[in-house]
C-alpha cells in the first residue's frame, strides 16, 4: 500500500478532479452493508481518491435501509448517498437509477455481499489511469485472480456444475463463451467493474438482458462499440452471509443470452 | 458482422476449400495423395479442436487459484469492522 501512495504523488492534481461513485444495489443485505461500507471507507481513505457510495435499496424487508441511514449518520451524507426504491426492479434499472444521482465521473459497480473486496478498487483506478481505459473489469481467471468457497482446484464443481452461479463462472462455461464470442475480456459473468460514467450510461441503454447475461452483454457490447477494456485480477470470496439469490433457471437464461449475443453482436 | 456470420463465413470457406480438393471441382488434376489427405480433414480438425478444448479447460481447472488467504483476510477484517462500527454507534 505504501509504495502505491508514493508512486501516485506526482499526478495529484489531475486525480483530484476525478470522483468515483460506487453503486451498491442491495436487497436484504443488512448484515453485509455495514461491512462493505466500512471496507470501502477504509480503502478509499487510505488511497486518497474522492468518492461517494450510492446505496440503492429495493425495499428490503429486513431493514437494510435503516442500517444504511445509520451509516449515513456515521460517515456523512456526502459519502453515503441513499437512493432507495419502493420494490425490487432489477439490476439494469438500479444502475440507471444510480447513475442519475451519481456526481462522480467514474462509476464502480460491485456486489454488496462481500464477494467483491474493496481493496481492489485502488488497483482498478490505477489500471484505468495507466491505459486510459473506458472500463476496467475484475477478472477471476487471470494472474493472481481466483475464487474461494468452491472447493477448488480439482473438485468437479470447478469444471461443470449444475447449479448457478458456480456453473456460469466455471472454466467450462467460460471457455465456451470465449470461443463463441471472443469478447477480449477473460471474465464475462463477473460484476466488479469500473466504468467511465458516460460509457456506462450508453451501455446500460443498449443492454436488455437480466442477471448474469446482463454483465456479459455489457462487456460484449462495450467491445462492439470499440471501448477499451482493462483487467485487474481479483479474488472472489463466495457469499459470507446469506444465501445466493439466483435460481436454477439462470443457466437456461444464460445459454439463451449467450446464443442471442452470438447471433446479434 | 455478427459472431454468427463470422463463424458461418469461416466454416463455409473451409468447406469450399475442402470440397475443391476432395472432389477436384476445378479439374486441377491434383495428385491422389492430396485427396486422401483432404477428405477426412474435417473430422481431424474436429478431433484436434476437441482435444485442445479439453486440454485448455483441464489445465485451467487445475490451475484455478483457491484464494484461502483472501478469505482469511476478509474474516479478520469483518471482525475489525464490527468492533469499529459498534464503537461508532451502529446498532445492528
HADDOCK unambig.tbl for C-alpha pairs under 7 A between the chains (distance, minus, plus):
assign (segid A and resid 35 and name CA) (segid B and resid 78 and name CA) 6.40 0.50 0.50
assign (segid A and resid 35 and name CA) (segid B and resid 81 and name CA) 6.09 0.50 0.50
assign (segid A and resid 38 and name CA) (segid B and resid 81 and name CA) 6.30 0.50 0.50
assign (segid A and resid 70 and name CA) (segid B and resid 90 and name CA) 6.41 0.50 0.50
assign (segid A and resid 74 and name CA) (segid B and resid 88 and name CA) 6.88 0.50 0.50
assign (segid A and resid 145 and name CA) (segid B and resid 65 and name CA) 6.68 0.50 0.50
assign (segid A and resid 146 and name CA) (segid B and resid 64 and name CA) 6.21 0.50 0.50
assign (segid A and resid 146 and name CA) (segid B and resid 65 and name CA) 4.51 0.50 0.50
assign (segid A and resid 146 and name CA) (segid B and resid 66 and name CA) 5.92 0.50 0.50
assign (segid A and resid 146 and name CA) (segid B and resid 67 and name CA) 5.95 0.50 0.50
assign (segid A and resid 147 and name CA) (segid B and resid 65 and name CA) 6.32 0.50 0.50
assign (segid A and resid 147 and name CA) (segid B and resid 66 and name CA) 5.42 0.50 0.50
assign (segid A and resid 147 and name CA) (segid B and resid 67 and name CA) 5.51 0.50 0.50
assign (segid A and resid 148 and name CA) (segid B and resid 66 and name CA) 5.37 0.50 0.50
assign (segid A and resid 148 and name CA) (segid B and resid 67 and name CA) 4.90 0.50 0.50
assign (segid A and resid 148 and name CA) (segid B and resid 68 and name CA) 6.10 0.50 0.50
assign (segid A and resid 148 and name CA) (segid B and resid 71 and name CA) 6.66 0.50 0.50
assign (segid A and resid 152 and name CA) (segid B and resid 66 and name CA) 5.56 0.50 0.50
assign (segid A and resid 153 and name CA) (segid B and resid 61 and name CA) 6.23 0.50 0.50
assign (segid A and resid 153 and name CA) (segid B and resid 62 and name CA) 5.59 0.50 0.50
assign (segid A and resid 153 and name CA) (segid B and resid 63 and name CA) 6.80 0.50 0.50
assign (segid A and resid 153 and name CA) (segid B and resid 64 and name CA) 5.75 0.50 0.50
assign (segid A and resid 153 and name CA) (segid B and resid 65 and name CA) 6.84 0.50 0.50
assign (segid A and resid 153 and name CA) (segid B and resid 66 and name CA) 6.36 0.50 0.50
assign (segid A and resid 154 and name CA) (segid B and resid 61 and name CA) 6.67 0.50 0.50
assign (segid A and resid 154 and name CA) (segid B and resid 62 and name CA) 5.83 0.50 0.50
assign (segid A and resid 158 and name CA) (segid B and resid 61 and name CA) 6.31 0.50 0.50
assign (segid A and resid 159 and name CA) (segid B and resid 61 and name CA) 6.27 0.50 0.50
assign (segid A and resid 171 and name CA) (segid B and resid 57 and name CA) 6.02 0.50 0.50
assign (segid A and resid 171 and name CA) (segid B and resid 60 and name CA) 6.75 0.50 0.50
assign (segid A and resid 171 and name CA) (segid B and resid 61 and name CA) 6.28 0.50 0.50
assign (segid A and resid 172 and name CA) (segid B and resid 57 and name CA) 6.17 0.50 0.50
assign (segid A and resid 175 and name CA) (segid B and resid 57 and name CA) 6.99 0.50 0.50
assign (segid A and resid 181 and name CA) (segid B and resid 3 and name CA) 6.39 0.50 0.50
assign (segid A and resid 235 and name CA) (segid B and resid 67 and name CA) 6.26 0.50 0.50
assign (segid A and resid 235 and name CA) (segid B and resid 70 and name CA) 6.76 0.50 0.50
assign (segid A and resid 237 and name CA) (segid B and resid 71 and name CA) 6.09 0.50 0.50
assign (segid A and resid 262 and name CA) (segid B and resid 3 and name CA) 5.40 0.50 0.50
assign (segid A and resid 262 and name CA) (segid B and resid 4 and name CA) 5.63 0.50 0.50
assign (segid A and resid 263 and name CA) (segid B and resid 2 and name CA) 6.06 0.50 0.50
assign (segid A and resid 263 and name CA) (segid B and resid 3 and name CA) 6.27 0.50 0.50
assign (segid A and resid 263 and name CA) (segid B and resid 4 and name CA) 4.96 0.50 0.50
assign (segid A and resid 264 and name CA) (segid B and resid 2 and name CA) 5.63 0.50 0.50
assign (segid A and resid 265 and name CA) (segid B and resid 2 and name CA) 4.65 0.50 0.50
assign (segid A and resid 265 and name CA) (segid B and resid 3 and name CA) 6.09 0.50 0.50
